[in-house]
Amino acid sequence: MNGSFNLILYEISIWAIPALIAITFHEASHGYVAHLLGDDTAWRLGRVSFNPLVHIDPIGTVLLPLMLLLLHALFLFGYAKPVPVNFRALRRPRLDTILVAAAGPGMNLLLATIAALAFHIIGYSPAPVAQWLAANLKNALLLNVVLAIFNLLPIPPLDGGRILVGILPGAAARVLARAEPYGMLMLLGLLFVLPMLGLDPISRLMMTSTDVVVGVILRITGNS
């Protein structure tokens, strides 16, 4: 009984720590970049914070990953409470919208690279710590890459959708922006309904893209 409990705690520690760091830094970076570019909404509301409690969303951070786990999805992901941004307050609305949206995935790719670089210190760690540290770093690399790629899908309100709104010409951008209230329904359809029909394009895209990005990060950090 005690051994099983310790194993559960171990599994939680090697997944929860990198997941909370990935989500917290992702959201805080959106607010921080928005603050730099003229909008202090998130700053005033205390959302530019490394405290994970201010970013946790009961559905996106807890329920959705649990549902994917129960459905034996090919990959797990989640999201936090979106950081509030007043895009009209940005000094250069179109360009700054792209920069604010890209800040989250960019931070995750940076964290993934740092985790891969940290692989080089595992051999210098005490034996009892090395296995735990290796598992944390491996999961940090994987989770951050998955979170970055998922958020770059061109579907509003994901970051990729907002980046696309900033890139597209005016009329097309307005059409895509108006689809944002329905973005979550579209995601649910792609993630849950299509797999029930035998189609799972998102999982396949995520797996292929994750393998490519992880491989690139491992190469540039001297791990392959």
RANOR-V67495 format. One record per residue. N is the residue number from 0. RES is the residue in three letters. PSI is psi in degrees with one decimal (NA if undefined). OMEGA is omega in radians with two decimals (none if undefined). BURIAL is 1 if it has 16 or more other ideal C-beta (glycine too) atoms within 10 Angstrom, else 0. Layout:
N;RES;PSI;OMEGA;BURIAL / N;RES;PSI;OMEGA;BURIAL
This chain:
0;MET;-48.1;3.14;0 / 1;ASN;-38.8;3.11;0 / 2;GLY;-41.8;3.12;0 / 3;SER;-40.9;3.14;0 / 4;PHE;-41.8;3.12;0 / 5;ASN;-36.6;3.11;0 / 6;LEU;-40.6;3.11;0 / 7;ILE;-45.1;3.11;0 / 8;LEU;-38.9;3.13;0 / 9;TYR;-46.7;-3.13;0 / 10;GLU;-40.4;3.11;0 / 11;ILE;-43.5;-3.06;0 / 12;SER;-35.3;-3.08;0 / 13;ILE;-12.5;3.07;1 / 14;TRP;-41.3;-3.05;1 / 15;ALA;-41.3;-3.09;0 / 16;ILE;-53.7;3.12;0 / 17;PRO;-33.1;-3.14;1 / 18;ALA;-45.0;-3.14;1 / 19;LEU;-39.7;3.10;1 / 20;ILE;-45.1;-3.12;1 / 21;ALA;-47.3;-3.09;1 / 22;ILE;-43.6;-3.09;1 / 23;THR;-48.0;-3.12;1 / 24;PHE;-34.3;3.11;1 / 25;HIS;-52.3;-3.08;1 / 26;GLU;-42.4;-3.13;1 / 27;ALA;-34.4;-3.12;1 / 28;SER;-35.4;3.05;1 / 29;HIS;-50.7;-3.09;1 / 30;GLY;-37.9;-3.11;1 / 31;TYR;-44.4;3.12;1 / 32;VAL;-39.5;3.08;1 / 33;ALA;-41.4;3.10;1 / 34;HIS;-43.0;3.13;1 / 35;LEU;-30.0;-3.03;0 / 36;LEU;9.3;2.98;1 / 37;GLY;-10.8;-3.14;0 / 38;ASP;118.2;-3.11;1 / 39;ASP;20.0;-3.11;0 / 40;THR;-53.7;-3.13;1 / 41;ALA;-36.7;3.13;1 / 42;TRP;-46.6;-3.12;1 / 43;ARG;-31.7;-3.10;0 / 44;LEU;3.8;3.10;0 / 45;GLY;20.9;-3.11;0 / 46;ARG;-7.5;3.01;1 / 47;VAL;77.3;-2.98;1 / 48;SER;148.0;3.06;1 / 49;PHE;14.5;3.04;0 / 50;ASN;111.5;-3.06;0 / 51;PRO;-23.6;-3.08;1 / 52;LEU;-28.3;-3.12;0 / 53;VAL;-9.3;-3.09;1 / 54;HIS;-15.3;-3.05;1 / 55;ILE;130.8;3.06;1 / 56;ASP;125.8;-3.07;1 / 57;PRO;-35.9;-3.12;0 / 58;ILE;-55.1;-3.02;0 / 59;GLY;-32.3;-3.08;1 / 60;THR;-23.5;-3.06;1 / 61;VAL;-59.1;-2.99;0 / 62;LEU;-46.4;-3.09;0 / 63;LEU;-49.0;3.08;1 / 64;PRO;-36.0;3.13;1 / 65;LEU;-41.5;3.11;0 / 66;MET;-43.1;3.12;0 / 67;LEU;-37.1;3.11;1 / 68;LEU;-44.2;-3.12;0 / 69;LEU;-30.1;3.13;0 / 70;LEU;3.1;3.14;0 / 71;HIS;43.4;3.10;0 / 72;ALA;155.2;-3.12;1 / 73;LEU;-20.3;3.07;0 / 74;PHE;157.2;3.12;0 / 75;LEU;143.8;3.05;1 / 76;PHE;171.6;3.09;1 / 77;GLY;-176.2;3.10;1 / 78;TYR;164.5;-3.14;1 / 79;ALA;-179.5;3.06;1 / 80;LYS;128.1;-3.13;1 / 81;PRO;139.3;3.05;1 / 82;VAL;128.8;-3.13;1 / 83;PRO;128.9;3.10;0 / 84;VAL;128.6;3.02;1 / 85;ASN;95.4;-3.02;0 / 86;PHE;-24.4;3.12;1 / 87;ARG;-20.8;3.14;0 / 88;ALA;-10.8;3.13;0 / 89;LEU;145.8;-3.05;1 / 90;ARG;-39.0;3.09;0 / 91;ARG;85.4;-2.92;0 / 92;PRO;-46.5;-3.07;0 / 93;ARG;-51.6;-3.13;0 / 94;LEU;-43.8;-3.09;0 / 95;ASP;-29.9;3.04;1 / 96;THR;-42.4;3.11;1 / 97;ILE;-45.0;-3.10;1 / 98;LEU;-41.8;3.12;1 / 99;VAL;-44.1;-3.14;1 / 100;ALA;-39.4;-3.10;1 / 101;ALA;-17.0;-3.08;1 / 102;ALA;-38.8;-3.12;1 / 103;GLY;-58.3;3.08;1 / 104;PRO;-35.6;3.11;1 / 105;GLY;-41.7;3.09;1 / 106;MET;-40.6;3.14;1 / 107;ASN;-39.1;3.10;1 / 108;LEU;-34.7;3.06;1 / 109;LEU;-44.9;3.11;0 / 110;LEU;-39.3;3.10;1 / 111;ALA;-40.7;3.14;1 / 112;THR;-40.7;3.10;1 / 113;ILE;-41.4;3.11;0 / 114;ALA;-42.2;3.14;1 / 115;ALA;-39.4;3.08;1 / 116;LEU;-35.9;-3.12;0 / 117;ALA;-14.2;3.05;1 / 118;PHE;-29.1;-3.06;1 / 119;HIS;-15.7;-3.13;0 / 120;ILE;-5.7;-3.09;0 / 121;ILE;-40.8;-3.11;0 / 122;GLY;-18.4;3.13;0 / 123;TYR;-0.4;-3.11;0 / 124;SER;151.4;3.05;0 / 125;PRO;145.3;-3.06;0 / 126;ALA;-45.1;-3.12;0 / 127;PRO;-23.9;-3.08;0 / 128;VAL;-28.3;-2.98;0 / 129;ALA;-44.9;-3.11;0 / 130;GLN;-43.7;3.14;0 / 131;TRP;-43.2;3.14;0 / 132;LEU;-42.3;3.13;1 / 133;ALA;-42.3;3.14;1 / 134;ALA;-42.1;3.11;1 / 135;ASN;-44.8;-3.11;1 / 136;LEU;-39.9;3.10;1 / 137;LYS;-45.7;3.13;1 / 138;ASN;-35.4;3.10;1 / 139;ALA;-43.1;3.10;1 / 140;LEU;-49.9;-3.08;1 / 141;LEU;-48.6;-3.07;1 / 142;LEU;-40.5;-3.13;1 / 143;ASN;-38.1;3.10;1 / 144;VAL;-44.6;3.12;1 / 145;VAL;-44.0;-3.13;1 / 146;LEU;-40.7;3.13;1 / 147;ALA;-48.1;-3.09;1 / 148;ILE;-44.5;3.14;1 / 149;PHE;-44.9;-3.11;1 / 150;ASN;-16.7;3.10;1 / 151;LEU;-0.6;3.03;1 / 152;LEU;135.6;-3.01;1 / 153;PRO;52.9;-3.13;0 / 154;ILE;115.2;3.06;1 / 155;PRO;141.9;0.26;1 / 156;PRO;16.6;3.08;1 / 157;LEU;159.8;-3.10;1 / 158;ASP;-38.2;3.12;1 / 159;GLY;-35.8;3.08;1 / 160;GLY;-41.0;3.14;1 / 161;ARG;-35.3;3.07;1 / 162;ILE;-42.7;-3.14;1 / 163;LEU;-38.5;3.09;1 / 164;VAL;-39.0;3.13;1 / 165;GLY;-24.2;-3.09;1 / 166;ILE;-38.6;-3.03;0 / 167;LEU;154.4;3.02;1 / 168;PRO;161.5;-3.01;0 / 169;GLY;-54.6;-3.06;0 / 170;ALA;-46.0;3.14;0 / 171;ALA;-38.2;3.12;0 / 172;ALA;-41.0;-3.14;1 / 173;ARG;-39.2;3.10;0 / 174;VAL;-46.4;-3.14;0 / 175;LEU;-39.6;3.13;1 / 176;ALA;-36.0;3.13;1 / 177;ARG;-18.4;3.13;0 / 178;ALA;-6.9;-3.05;0 / 179;GLU;-41.3;3.13;0 / 180;PRO;-20.6;-3.12;0 / 181;TYR;1.9;-3.08;0 / 182;GLY;-40.3;-3.12;1 / 183;MET;-37.4;3.08;1 / 184;LEU;-39.1;3.10;0 / 185;MET;-42.4;3.13;0 / 186;LEU;-42.9;3.12;1 / 187;LEU;-39.4;3.10;0 / 188;GLY;-44.3;-3.14;0 / 189;LEU;-35.4;-3.02;1 / 190;LEU;-28.4;-3.03;1 / 191;PHE;-42.8;-3.05;0 / 192;VAL;-50.4;-3.12;0 / 193;LEU;-42.2;3.10;0 / 194;PRO;-32.3;3.10;1 / 195;MET;-22.6;3.13;0 / 196;LEU;6.2;3.13;0 / 197;GLY;8.0;3.12;0 / 198;LEU;132.7;-3.11;0 / 199;ASP;63.4;-3.06;1 / 200;PRO;-34.3;-3.08;0 / 201;ILE;-45.3;3.14;1 / 202;SER;-42.7;-3.14;1 / 203;ARG;-43.2;3.11;0 / 204;LEU;-43.8;-3.12;0 / 205;MET;-44.7;-3.11;1 / 206;MET;-44.8;-3.13;0 / 207;THR;-46.8;-3.12;0 / 208;SER;-39.7;3.14;1 / 209;THR;-43.5;3.12;1 / 210;ASP;-42.7;-3.11;0 / 211;VAL;-49.2;-3.07;0 / 212;VAL;-43.4;3.10;1 / 213;VAL;-42.4;3.12;1 / 214;GLY;-41.9;3.12;0 / 215;VAL;-44.5;-3.12;0 / 216;ILE;-42.2;3.12;1 / 217;LEU;-37.6;-3.14;1 / 218;ARG;-46.0;-3.06;0 / 219;ILE;-17.6;3.10;0 / 220;THR;7.7;3.07;1 / 221;GLY;32.0;-3.13;0 / 222;ASN;12.6;3.12;0 / 223;SER;NA;none;0
